[in-house]
């Protein structure tokens, strides 16, 4: 994360904010999402094929339907 982005987002979390974030039931999902978002910005990173993306989409749709 850039220093400018961190500043726009309010700066680093204080101890209370860190504790609240760590205690949130979806903390692992939030951290995973952030890591995936950061990794997606790497122009040399892996790229899924269209069939792989469509299969992932179908799994998400099926999971929502059940």
Number of C-alpha atoms within 10 A of each C-alpha: 6 6 10 9 10 12 10 8 10 8 11 11 12 8 9 9 11 11 11 10 14 12 10 10 9 10 13 11 10 13 11 11 12 12 11 11 11 11 13 13 9 9 8 8 9 9 10 10 9 9 9 11 12 12 12 13 12 12 12 11 11 10 9 8 7 5
